[in-house]
Amino acid sequence: MNKRCVGITLGLSMLAMSGCSTLNQALGSEEAVDYKSTVTGDPLTIPPDLTQANRDARYRAPEGTTTFSQYAQNQQAQQNSSASENILPQTEGIRVMRDGDVRWLVVDQSAEDVYPKILEFWGEQGFTIHSQDPRAGLMETDWAENRAKIPEDWIHSALGSILESVYDSGERERFRTRLERVNGKTEVYISHDHMVETAVGAGGTGDTASSFKWVMGKEDPGLNAAMLARLMVYLGTDVNNARAMVAQAEREGNEPKVVQATDGGSSLTLAESFDRAWRRVGVAIDSAGFSLEDRDRSTGDYYIRYLDSDTGEKIEQQNFIGRLFGTRNTAEAVPYRIHVADQGASSLVTVLDQNGQVQDTETARRIMSVLATHMN
Protein backbone atom coordinates (compact mmCIF):
# COMPACT_ATOMS: atom_id res chain seq x y z
CA MET A 1 0.00 0.00 0.00
CA ASN A 2 1.38 3.43 -0.89
CA LYS A 3 1.35 5.98 1.89
CA ARG A 4 2.61 9.48 1.17
CA CYS A 5 3.09 12.27 3.64
CA VAL A 6 3.83 15.73 2.22
CA GLY A 7 5.06 18.68 4.20
CA ILE A 8 5.42 16.92 7.55
CA THR A 9 8.23 19.26 8.58
CA LEU A 10 5.77 22.17 8.72
CA GLY A 11 4.23 20.69 11.86
CA LEU A 12 7.17 19.06 13.63
CA SER A 13 7.50 22.00 16.01
CA MET A 14 4.21 20.93 17.59
CA LEU A 15 5.60 17.62 18.80
CA ALA A 16 7.08 19.05 21.99
CA MET A 17 3.67 20.34 23.05
CA SER A 18 1.56 17.38 21.98
CA GLY A 19 3.55 14.40 23.23
CA CYS A 20 2.70 10.83 22.24
CA SER A 21 -0.99 10.04 22.36
CA THR A 22 -1.93 6.73 23.90
CA LEU A 23 -5.46 7.01 22.53
CA ASN A 24 -4.50 6.29 18.93
CA GLN A 25 -2.82 2.90 18.69
CA ALA A 26 -1.40 1.26 15.59
CA LEU A 27 -3.94 -0.84 13.73
CA GLY A 28 -1.67 -3.87 13.47
CA SER A 29 -3.72 -6.80 12.15
CA GLU A 30 -7.01 -5.00 12.80
CA GLU A 31 -8.52 -3.96 9.46
CA ALA A 32 -11.13 -1.44 10.57
CA VAL A 33 -13.68 0.62 8.67
CA ASP A 34 -13.63 4.43 8.87
CA TYR A 35 -14.49 6.02 5.53
CA LYS A 36 -14.09 9.57 4.33
CA SER A 37 -15.60 10.40 0.95
CA THR A 38 -13.36 11.89 -1.71
CA VAL A 39 -16.36 13.92 -2.86
CA THR A 40 -17.86 16.73 -0.81
CA GLY A 41 -21.59 16.93 -1.36
CA ASP A 42 -24.66 18.57 0.07
CA PRO A 43 -26.26 16.88 3.08
CA LEU A 44 -27.86 13.63 1.99
CA THR A 45 -31.47 14.08 0.99
CA ILE A 46 -34.13 11.45 0.52
CA PRO A 47 -36.23 11.53 -2.64
CA PRO A 48 -39.64 13.11 -2.00
CA ASP A 49 -41.49 10.07 -3.30
CA LEU A 50 -40.12 7.88 -0.52
CA THR A 51 -41.16 7.75 3.11
CA GLN A 52 -38.67 9.55 5.36
CA ALA A 53 -37.00 7.20 7.80
CA ASN A 54 -37.59 8.05 11.44
CA ARG A 55 -34.51 9.78 12.78
CA ASP A 56 -34.51 8.11 16.16
CA ALA A 57 -31.72 6.41 18.06
CA ARG A 58 -32.32 2.92 16.71
CA TYR A 59 -31.38 4.06 13.20
CA ARG A 60 -28.01 5.45 14.29
CA ALA A 61 -24.79 3.52 13.87
CA PRO A 62 -22.75 3.15 17.07
CA GLU A 63 -19.54 5.06 17.65
CA GLY A 64 -16.27 3.36 16.85
CA THR A 65 -15.26 0.89 14.20
CA THR A 66 -16.15 -2.67 13.28
CA THR A 67 -13.16 -4.91 12.59
CA PHE A 68 -12.94 -7.89 10.27
CA SER A 69 -10.78 -9.91 12.65
CA GLN A 70 -13.66 -10.00 15.12
CA TYR A 71 -15.75 -11.85 12.52
CA ALA A 72 -12.98 -14.43 12.14
CA GLN A 73 -12.68 -14.79 15.91
CA ASN A 74 -16.41 -15.27 16.30
CA GLN A 75 -16.48 -17.83 13.52
CA GLN A 76 -13.57 -19.80 14.99
CA ALA A 77 -15.13 -19.70 18.43
CA GLN A 78 -18.34 -21.16 17.05
CA GLN A 79 -16.46 -23.95 15.30
CA ASN A 80 -14.85 -24.91 18.59
CA SER A 81 -18.00 -24.68 20.68
CA SER A 82 -20.46 -27.46 21.35
CA ALA A 83 -23.69 -27.84 19.40
CA SER A 84 -25.70 -26.61 22.36
CA GLU A 85 -23.87 -23.29 22.24
CA ASN A 86 -24.62 -22.65 18.59
CA ILE A 87 -27.98 -21.01 19.23
CA LEU A 88 -27.99 -17.42 17.98
CA PRO A 89 -30.05 -14.70 19.58
CA GLN A 90 -32.92 -13.96 17.25
CA THR A 91 -33.28 -10.48 15.80
CA GLU A 92 -36.86 -9.85 14.84
CA GLY A 93 -37.30 -8.75 11.25
CA ILE A 94 -33.75 -9.28 9.92
CA ARG A 95 -32.02 -12.47 8.78
CA VAL A 96 -28.61 -13.09 7.24
CA MET A 97 -28.46 -15.49 4.30
CA ARG A 98 -25.37 -16.96 2.70
CA ASP A 99 -24.48 -18.70 -0.56
CA GLY A 100 -20.77 -19.46 -0.88
CA ASP A 101 -18.92 -16.26 0.05
CA VAL A 102 -21.96 -14.09 -0.69
CA ARG A 103 -24.10 -12.84 2.18
CA TRP A 104 -27.26 -10.75 2.03
CA LEU A 105 -29.99 -9.57 4.35
CA VAL A 106 -33.67 -10.45 4.32
CA VAL A 107 -35.61 -7.64 5.98
CA ASP A 108 -39.27 -7.96 6.96
CA GLN A 109 -40.11 -4.54 5.54
CA SER A 110 -41.07 -3.22 2.14
CA ALA A 111 -38.40 -1.89 -0.21
CA GLU A 112 -40.07 1.53 0.00
CA ASP A 113 -39.41 1.58 3.76
CA VAL A 114 -35.90 0.11 3.62
CA TYR A 115 -34.50 2.20 0.75
CA PRO A 116 -34.43 5.62 2.51
CA LYS A 117 -32.89 4.08 5.62
CA ILE A 118 -30.04 2.64 3.56
CA LEU A 119 -29.50 6.03 1.93
CA GLU A 120 -29.07 7.55 5.37
CA PHE A 121 -26.85 4.65 6.43
CA TRP A 122 -24.29 5.38 3.71
CA GLY A 123 -24.23 9.02 4.72
CA GLU A 124 -23.51 7.98 8.30
CA GLN A 125 -20.61 5.84 7.06
CA GLY A 126 -18.91 8.85 5.44
CA PHE A 127 -20.08 8.37 1.85
CA THR A 128 -21.84 10.63 -0.61
CA ILE A 129 -24.27 9.07 -3.08
CA HIS A 130 -23.15 9.08 -6.71
CA SER A 131 -26.34 7.64 -8.20
CA GLN A 132 -29.65 6.27 -7.01
CA ASP A 133 -32.78 4.78 -8.55
CA PRO A 134 -35.52 4.17 -5.98
CA ARG A 135 -37.79 2.55 -8.57
CA ALA A 136 -35.17 -0.08 -9.41
CA GLY A 137 -33.89 -0.34 -5.84
CA LEU A 138 -30.32 0.61 -6.79
CA MET A 139 -27.79 3.03 -5.33
CA GLU A 140 -24.05 3.60 -5.69
CA THR A 141 -21.74 5.67 -3.52
CA ASP A 142 -18.88 7.86 -4.62
CA TRP A 143 -15.31 6.70 -4.07
CA ALA A 144 -14.17 7.00 -0.46
CA GLU A 145 -10.94 6.43 1.41
CA ASN A 146 -10.83 4.08 4.39
CA ARG A 147 -8.92 6.31 6.83
CA ALA A 148 -8.60 3.42 9.27
CA LYS A 149 -5.99 1.91 6.93
CA ILE A 150 -3.65 4.82 7.69
CA PRO A 151 -1.41 3.63 10.55
CA GLU A 152 -1.70 5.71 13.71
CA ASP A 153 2.05 6.20 14.20
CA TRP A 154 3.45 8.78 16.61
CA ILE A 155 3.88 11.43 13.93
CA HIS A 156 0.29 11.14 12.73
CA SER A 157 -1.01 11.06 16.30
CA ALA A 158 0.92 14.19 17.24
CA LEU A 159 0.06 16.28 14.21
CA GLY A 160 -3.55 15.13 13.98
CA SER A 161 -5.62 17.17 11.55
CA ILE A 162 -2.53 18.83 10.05
CA LEU A 163 -1.83 15.58 8.19
CA GLU A 164 -5.48 14.91 7.37
CA SER A 165 -5.28 16.40 3.89
CA VAL A 166 -1.79 15.21 2.97
CA TYR A 167 -1.62 11.66 4.33
CA ASP A 168 -3.23 9.09 2.07
CA SER A 169 -3.94 5.38 2.38
CA GLY A 170 -3.54 4.80 -1.35
CA GLU A 171 -6.81 2.84 -1.52
CA ARG A 172 -10.40 3.70 -2.42
CA GLU A 173 -13.73 1.87 -2.38
CA ARG A 174 -17.19 2.57 -3.66
CA PHE A 175 -20.21 0.50 -2.75
CA ARG A 176 -23.31 -0.62 -4.60
CA THR A 177 -26.55 -1.62 -2.90
CA ARG A 178 -29.29 -3.58 -4.63
CA LEU A 179 -32.73 -4.25 -3.16
CA GLU A 180 -34.91 -7.15 -4.32
CA ARG A 181 -38.60 -7.54 -3.50
CA VAL A 182 -39.29 -11.19 -2.61
CA ASN A 183 -42.56 -12.44 -1.09
CA GLY A 184 -43.34 -9.20 0.70
CA LYS A 185 -39.84 -8.92 2.13
CA THR A 186 -36.73 -7.08 0.93
CA GLU A 187 -33.39 -8.69 0.14
CA VAL A 188 -30.40 -6.35 0.48
CA TYR A 189 -27.14 -7.00 -1.36
CA ILE A 190 -23.94 -4.99 -0.91
CA SER A 191 -20.92 -5.15 -3.22
CA HIS A 192 -17.97 -2.85 -3.85
CA ASP A 193 -15.20 -1.81 -6.24
CA HIS A 194 -11.67 -1.51 -4.90
CA MET A 195 -8.91 0.70 -6.31
CA VAL A 196 -5.23 0.78 -5.33
CA GLU A 197 -2.71 3.50 -6.11
CA THR A 198 0.17 1.67 -7.78
CA ALA A 199 3.71 2.90 -8.32
CA VAL A 200 4.98 2.88 -11.90
CA GLY A 201 8.17 3.98 -13.59
CA ALA A 202 11.71 4.02 -12.23
CA GLY A 203 12.05 1.77 -9.20
CA GLY A 204 8.36 0.96 -9.17
CA THR A 205 7.99 1.39 -5.42
CA GLY A 206 7.64 4.21 -2.92
CA ASP A 207 9.82 7.28 -3.36
CA THR A 208 11.72 5.74 -6.30
CA ALA A 209 8.63 5.57 -8.52
CA SER A 210 8.32 8.18 -11.25
CA SER A 211 4.52 8.25 -11.06
CA PHE A 212 1.46 6.53 -9.67
CA LYS A 213 -1.76 5.29 -11.23
CA TRP A 214 -5.02 3.92 -9.89
CA VAL A 215 -5.77 0.30 -10.80
CA MET A 216 -8.74 -1.88 -9.96
CA GLY A 217 -8.17 -4.31 -7.11
CA LYS A 218 -9.99 -7.44 -6.01
CA GLU A 219 -13.34 -7.29 -4.27
CA ASP A 220 -13.22 -8.46 -0.64
CA PRO A 221 -16.27 -10.48 0.48
CA GLY A 222 -15.25 -9.76 4.08
CA LEU A 223 -15.69 -6.04 3.54
CA ASN A 224 -19.16 -6.60 2.09
CA ALA A 225 -19.98 -8.71 5.16
CA ALA A 226 -18.69 -6.00 7.49
CA MET A 227 -20.91 -3.42 5.85
CA LEU A 228 -23.92 -5.74 6.09
CA ALA A 229 -23.24 -6.08 9.83
CA ARG A 230 -23.05 -2.30 10.19
CA LEU A 231 -26.30 -1.93 8.28
CA MET A 232 -27.97 -4.42 10.62
CA VAL A 233 -26.88 -2.31 13.59
CA TYR A 234 -28.21 0.80 11.87
CA LEU A 235 -31.56 -0.96 11.39
CA GLY A 236 -31.76 -1.81 15.09
CA THR A 237 -29.80 -5.03 15.68
CA ASP A 238 -27.48 -5.22 18.69
CA VAL A 239 -23.88 -4.87 17.52
CA ASN A 240 -22.72 -8.18 19.02
CA ASN A 241 -25.70 -10.02 17.57
CA ALA A 242 -25.03 -8.49 14.15
CA ARG A 243 -21.41 -9.64 14.16
CA ALA A 244 -22.39 -13.13 15.24
CA MET A 245 -25.21 -13.46 12.73
CA VAL A 246 -23.00 -12.40 9.82
CA ALA A 247 -20.10 -14.62 10.89
CA GLN A 248 -22.28 -17.67 11.53
CA ALA A 249 -24.67 -17.39 8.59
CA GLU A 250 -25.23 -20.92 7.37
CA ARG A 251 -24.43 -21.71 3.77
CA GLU A 252 -27.52 -22.33 1.70
CA GLY A 253 -27.54 -25.90 0.41
CA ASN A 254 -24.47 -27.19 -1.40
CA GLU A 255 -21.54 -25.13 -2.63
CA PRO A 256 -22.33 -23.16 -5.81
CA LYS A 257 -21.76 -25.25 -8.90
CA VAL A 258 -19.04 -24.33 -11.36
CA VAL A 259 -20.50 -22.44 -14.30
CA GLN A 260 -20.21 -24.23 -17.63
CA ALA A 261 -19.90 -22.26 -20.86
CA THR A 262 -22.02 -23.53 -23.77
CA ASP A 263 -22.60 -22.61 -27.40
CA GLY A 264 -19.01 -21.56 -27.92
CA GLY A 265 -19.02 -19.36 -24.83
CA SER A 266 -22.04 -17.20 -25.72
CA SER A 267 -24.17 -18.75 -22.95
CA LEU A 268 -23.71 -20.26 -19.49
CA THR A 269 -25.37 -23.27 -17.91
CA LEU A 270 -25.84 -23.33 -14.14
CA ALA A 271 -26.78 -26.68 -12.61
CA GLU A 272 -29.08 -24.90 -10.17
CA SER A 273 -32.68 -23.79 -9.77
CA PHE A 274 -33.85 -20.48 -11.16
CA ASP A 275 -33.98 -18.76 -7.74
CA ARG A 276 -30.37 -19.53 -6.94
CA ALA A 277 -29.17 -18.85 -10.49
CA TRP A 278 -30.98 -15.50 -10.55
CA ARG A 279 -29.27 -14.48 -7.32
CA ARG A 280 -25.81 -15.63 -8.45
CA VAL A 281 -26.11 -13.77 -11.76
CA GLY A 282 -27.24 -10.61 -9.95
CA VAL A 283 -24.30 -10.74 -7.54
CA ALA A 284 -21.91 -11.37 -10.45
CA ILE A 285 -23.28 -8.34 -12.31
CA ASP A 286 -22.74 -6.23 -9.19
CA SER A 287 -19.20 -7.52 -8.62
CA ALA A 288 -18.22 -7.17 -12.28
CA GLY A 289 -19.19 -3.49 -12.21
CA PHE A 290 -21.66 -3.62 -15.09
CA SER A 291 -23.98 -0.62 -15.32
CA LEU A 292 -27.21 -2.19 -14.07
CA GLU A 293 -30.25 -0.13 -15.02
CA ASP A 294 -33.15 -2.39 -14.09
CA ARG A 295 -34.23 -6.00 -13.72
CA ASP A 296 -37.41 -8.04 -13.98
CA ARG A 297 -37.38 -11.27 -12.02
CA SER A 298 -40.69 -12.40 -13.55
CA THR A 299 -39.10 -12.51 -17.02
CA GLY A 300 -35.58 -13.39 -15.82
CA ASP A 301 -33.97 -10.25 -17.27
CA TYR A 302 -31.23 -7.95 -15.99
CA TYR A 303 -30.95 -4.74 -18.03
CA ILE A 304 -27.36 -3.55 -18.34
CA ARG A 305 -25.23 -1.23 -20.43
CA TYR A 306 -21.88 -2.49 -21.61
CA LEU A 307 -19.07 -0.61 -23.33
CA ASP A 308 -16.94 -3.16 -25.12
CA SER A 309 -13.23 -3.09 -25.89
CA ASP A 310 -10.89 -5.51 -27.59
CA THR A 311 -9.86 -6.97 -24.24
CA GLY A 312 -13.39 -7.41 -23.00
CA GLU A 313 -12.85 -4.92 -20.18
CA LYS A 314 -15.22 -2.05 -19.62
CA ILE A 315 -13.67 1.18 -20.93
CA GLU A 316 -13.24 3.73 -18.16
CA GLN A 317 -11.07 6.71 -17.40
CA GLN A 318 -7.69 5.60 -16.05
CA ASN A 319 -7.23 8.86 -14.16
CA PHE A 320 -8.73 8.75 -10.68
CA ILE A 321 -9.98 12.34 -10.93
CA GLY A 322 -11.81 11.34 -14.10
CA ARG A 323 -13.49 8.51 -12.23
CA LEU A 324 -14.16 10.74 -9.26
CA PHE A 325 -16.10 13.39 -11.15
CA GLY A 326 -17.86 11.00 -13.48
CA THR A 327 -16.20 11.92 -16.79
CA ARG A 328 -16.51 9.27 -19.45
CA ASN A 329 -15.11 8.42 -22.83
CA THR A 330 -17.09 9.57 -25.84
CA ALA A 331 -18.04 6.01 -26.80
CA GLU A 332 -21.59 5.13 -25.79
CA ALA A 333 -22.43 2.02 -23.79
CA VAL A 334 -24.81 -0.37 -25.55
CA PRO A 335 -27.93 -1.73 -23.79
CA TYR A 336 -28.15 -5.50 -23.31
CA ARG A 337 -30.26 -7.92 -21.32
CA ILE A 338 -28.77 -10.75 -19.30
CA HIS A 339 -31.48 -13.41 -19.46
CA VAL A 340 -31.81 -16.24 -16.93
CA ALA A 341 -34.05 -19.06 -18.19
CA ASP A 342 -35.52 -21.71 -15.89
CA GLN A 343 -34.83 -25.20 -17.24
CA GLY A 344 -36.00 -27.22 -14.27
CA ALA A 345 -32.93 -28.62 -12.52
CA SER A 346 -30.68 -26.13 -14.32
CA SER A 347 -30.72 -22.57 -15.64
CA LEU A 348 -29.45 -21.08 -18.89
CA VAL A 349 -27.90 -17.60 -19.02
CA THR A 350 -27.76 -15.76 -22.35
CA VAL A 351 -27.19 -12.23 -23.67
CA LEU A 352 -30.08 -10.53 -25.49
CA ASP A 353 -30.11 -7.26 -27.38
CA GLN A 354 -32.64 -4.57 -26.51
CA ASN A 355 -35.14 -6.24 -28.87
CA GLY A 356 -34.88 -9.58 -27.05
CA GLN A 357 -32.81 -11.35 -29.72
CA VAL A 358 -30.20 -13.84 -28.50
CA GLN A 359 -26.67 -12.60 -29.19
CA ASP A 360 -23.97 -14.95 -30.48
CA THR A 361 -21.19 -12.40 -30.87
CA GLU A 362 -17.72 -11.77 -29.50
CA THR A 363 -19.19 -9.13 -27.21
CA ALA A 364 -21.71 -11.64 -25.84
CA ARG A 365 -18.89 -14.12 -25.22
CA ARG A 366 -16.88 -11.50 -23.37
CA ILE A 367 -19.87 -10.62 -21.19
CA MET A 368 -20.42 -14.29 -20.39
CA SER A 369 -16.72 -14.74 -19.66
CA VAL A 370 -16.76 -11.87 -17.15
CA LEU A 371 -19.88 -13.25 -15.45
CA ALA A 372 -18.41 -16.76 -15.27
CA THR A 373 -15.25 -15.39 -13.67
CA HIS A 374 -17.29 -13.74 -10.93
CA MET A 375 -19.42 -16.85 -10.34
CA ASN A 376 -16.65 -19.46 -10.22
N, C-alpha and C positions, 0 to 999 in steps of 0.2 A: 504494500500500500504506500502511495506517495504522500508524504506529509511535508508541507513547505511552510516555513515561518519567515515572513519578511519584516524587516525593521524591528527586530527584537531589541536591539541596542537602545532604541528610543525610550524604552521603559525600564531598563535595568536599574536605574537610580532608585526605583521604587522598592527594590528588594529589601533594603535595609529596614524599611518601615513595615513591610507586609509580613515578613517572616515566612515560614513554611506551613501552609495550611494542612491540618490533619483531617479536614472535612472532605477533601477531594482526593481519593485514593486512586492509584493506577487500576485500570480495568482488569489487567491480567487476562485470565481465560474467560471472564464474564463479557459476553457480547450483548450489550444492552441496547435499548431503543430510545432515542431522544432526538427527534427530527426537527430540523429547521428548514423551511421552504426556501428555495433559491429564487422564488418569485414573491414579491410583495404585492398583495392584493387588498381589495376592500374587505371589510368584515364579511364573513360568509353569510349569504342570504339564502333563504329557502324559497323555491318557486311558489308563487301565489296560489297555484292550483293544488298544492299539497297541504295537508294538515300540519300545522306547526307542532313540533314536539314539545312536550312540557319541559320547561327548563328547571326541573327540580333536582335534588341532590342525587337521585338514583340514576340520572343520565350523565353524571359527571365521572370522568376517569379519575382514579386515585392519583395522589402525588407519587413521584418516584418513577422508577423504570422497571420493566419486566425483562428478565434475562432468560436466554435460551437454555443455559446450563441447568436452570431450575426444572425445565421440562424433562431434560435427560435424567436428572436426579429422581424426579417423581416417577418416571417410567421405570427406572432401574429398581427403585424401592418396591414398586408394585410387582415386578417380576420375582422379587425375592420374598414377598409376603405370602402368607397362606391364603387359600381360596376364601376363607371366611372374612378376610380383611379387604377383599376386592370390591366391596360394596361402596359405590360412589354416592355422595349426597345428591339428592335430586334437585335440580333447578327448574322450577315450574316455568314452562313456556319456551325453553331453549334446550336443544339437543345438539351434540356434536357427532357428525357422521364422518366416516373415513373409508376411502377406497384407495388402496396402495398408499402412496405418500400424500394423497390429496385429502384434505379435510374441508368440511363446510358446515355451516350452521343451518338448523331447521328451527325457525321461529314461529310460534303460534300467534302470529299477527299478520295482517294483510300487508302487501308490498307498499300500499299507500301510506300505512302507518310507519313501516320500518325505514323507508327510503329517506325521509327528512332527518331521522335520528342518525343514520349513517353519515349523511352530509355533515352534520354537526360533529360527529365523532372524528372525522378526518381533520376538521378545523382544530379540534382539541389536541390532535396529535402533532400539530405544527405544519400541516399541509394547506395549500390553496388548491381549489378545484379547477382543473384545466378544462374539462368538458363534462356535461351531464345530460342525461336523457331520461327524465322520470317515466315517460311512457314505456320505454324499452327496459327500464330498470338498470341502467348503466351509468357509471361515473368513473372518471379517471382524474387522479391528482396531477399536479405539476411535479417536476423533479424536486427532491429534497435531500439534504445532507443529513446523515445520521451523526450528530455531534458526539454521541457517546463513543464513537470509534476513535475519537481524538484522545490520546492518552493524557491523563491528568498528571503530568510531571510537575516538578517543583517550579519550573519557569512559568508554565501555563497557569498553575494555581496562584502564583504570586501576581502575575500581571492581569489575570482575569479578563475583563471585557476589552482591554487594550488589544489582546490577540484575537478577539472574536472575529474580526473581519479579515485577518491576514493568515490565520491558521486553518488549514483545510485537511479534511480526511482523505480527499482524493477518491471518494465514492459517492454515488448518487442512486436513489431509488425513486420510482414512481409506482403507484398502486392503482389497480383496476378493481372495481367491485361490480359484481353482476348479481342481480336478484331474479329468482325464478319463482313463479307462482305454481304451487303444486298442492292440490287437494285442500285449498283453503289456507294453506300455510305458505311461508316464504323461505326459500333456500337462499343462503347468502354465500357467495364464493369470493375469495380475495386472492389476487395474483399480483405479481410485480415484475418490473423490468429493473435490471441492475447495470450500472455503468461504472467503469473503473478508469481513472486517469492513468495512462500508461506512458512511460518514458520511451522516447524514440531518439534516434540519432546517435552521436558520438557517445560511447560508453553505455548508453541504454538504461542507466539506472541513476536515480538521485541527482546530485549536483552535476554529474558528468554528462547528463543527457542534454542534447541540443534543443529539444522541444518535447512537448507532451500532447497526447491526443486522447480523446474519450472513446473507449471501446465497450461494446456490450459484454457484460459478464453473464454468469450462469444464475438462473433463478434458484433461490433457496427455499425449499418447502418449509423449513423451520421458521423462517421469517414470516411466511404466510400464516403459519400456525400461531405465532406470537401475536400477530395482529388480530386474528380471530379471538384469541383469549382476551385481548384488550377490549375488543368490541363487546364481548360477553359481559365484561365488567361494566362497561358503559351502559349496557342495556339492563343492568341490575343484578348480575350474578356476583357473588362473593369472589374476591380475587383468588383465594386459595382453591375454591371449587372450580373456577374457570381454568386455572392451570392444570388441575388434576383431570378435568373432563377432556381437555385438549390432548394431554399426554396419554391418557388411557383409552381414547376413542377406539373402539373395536373395529377391526377391518371388516368390511362388508363382504361376506362370502369368500370365494377364492381370490388369489392374486389376479390382477388384470391379465388377460391373455395378450400374448404378443400379436401385434397387428400384422396381418398378411396383405401384401400388395397384390392386386389382381389386374387383369387386362392391361398388362404392360406397365403397370404403375399408375394408371389413371384412376384407380379406385382402390379402396381398402375394405377388407373383410374382417369384422370383429366377431369372434366366436362368443358373443354375449347378447343378452336381451336388449331390446330397444332402449329401455330406461337407462341401463348402465352405459350403453354405447352413446346415447345422447349426452349424458353427463361427461363422459370421457372426451368426446369431441369438443364440447363446450369449454372444458378446462384446457384442452390443447390449443384451441383458438385463442384463449386468454393468454396462455403462456408464450405462444408464438408471436404475440404482438400484432395479430391481424386487426384491421380496423373493423370492429363489429358494429353494425348499424342497427340490427334488429334480429329477432328470431321468432319462429312459430313452431312450437313443439307439436301442435296438432298435425302439421304437414311434414315435420322433420327437417325444417330448413333453418340454417343460420345464414343471415345476409351479411356479407363482408365486402370490403373493397381491398383490392390487391394491386400493388404496383410492381410489376415484374421487372427483373433484370436478368442478364445472362447467367448469373450465378444462382438465381433462385432466391436471393435475399431481397427483402423489401428495401427500396431505395429511400434513404433518409439523409439529412444533413449530417456530415461527419463532425462539424463544429458544434460544440456543446451549446454555445450561445444560440446557434440556429435552432437546435432542438428546444432550448429553453423558451424562446419566444415564438415557437410555432411556425417558423419559416419552412417552406417546402420547395422541392424542385418543381419545375414547370410541368413535368409530365403528370398526367392525371390518372389516378387510381381507377381501375375498372371494377364495376360491381359483379360479384359472383354469389352463388348460393352453394353452401356446403350442405348436401342432402344426406340425411340418415334414414335408410329404409329398413323397416322391420321385416326380417325374413325368418321369423320363428325363433329358432335356437341361435341364430346369428343375425348380424346387421351389416348392411352394405353402405359404404360412404362414397359418394361421388361428388363431382364438381359440376354445377349447372350454370349456364349463363343467365342473364336477367330475364330471358324468355322461357326458362325452364328446360332448355335443351342440354343433354349430357355432353360434357366436354371431354374430348380425347386428344388433348394438345400437350405440348411441352409445358405450358404454363400450368395446366391441370395436374400434370405429373409432379411438378415442383411443389405445388400446394399440398398434394397428398404426401410427398416426401417430408415436408416440414411437419405436417400433422403427425405422421407416423413417428418421427423423431421425438416428438413431445408426448407420445402415448406409450412408447416402448421403454 
